[in-house]
């Protein structure tokens, strides 16, 4: 869901997620908890580097 090579760790997706499903991993990249994600698309729309794709 998050392309780790594209993610720049800016935190936009973390801040905008309405259910807190996105956290930073040990490499400072965003990761989405698939069990919490409601597929609203806010993170995908807000990502400045187009690193997020929801299935």
Secondary structure, DSSP 8 states (H G I E B T S, - for coil): -B-TTT-----HHHHH-TT--EEE-TTS-EEE-TTT-----HHHHH-TT--B---
